[in-house]
């Protein structure tokens, strides 16, 4: 599956942390995918989370090609134990992204748990990164 995601310039950034159970589950889902990318539908919010080794990107169903927010710069080496939270940087690309963020973290965990309960994903998937077109489309 190929999905192209564009992003506007970041409106704001903030340092956050992801609970260990959520971070570890995300990495487990990536490991199950042949190309190391997990696509997690968050049905209750109509969002798709794209989890790869570098970042987690969140897109909504209305504007499928535009990132709403991203979680980047995960630093698992900063934790003293596998049970400690993992710091990262949240990058907000849309005005309402901080409000979305508050609801997103618990909903993502539920969606990842549901996905983990399914069979192994054997189909190929990759994320292609492109710059935003000059005409804004």
Beta strands, then each sheet from edge to edge (+ up, - down):
strand 1: 2-5
strand 2: 12-18
strand 3: 38-42
strand 4: 47-51
strand 5: 55-60
strand 6: 67-75
strand 7: 86-92
strand 8: 126-129
sheet 1: 1+ 8+
sheet 2: 2+ 7- 6+ 5- 4+ 3-
end
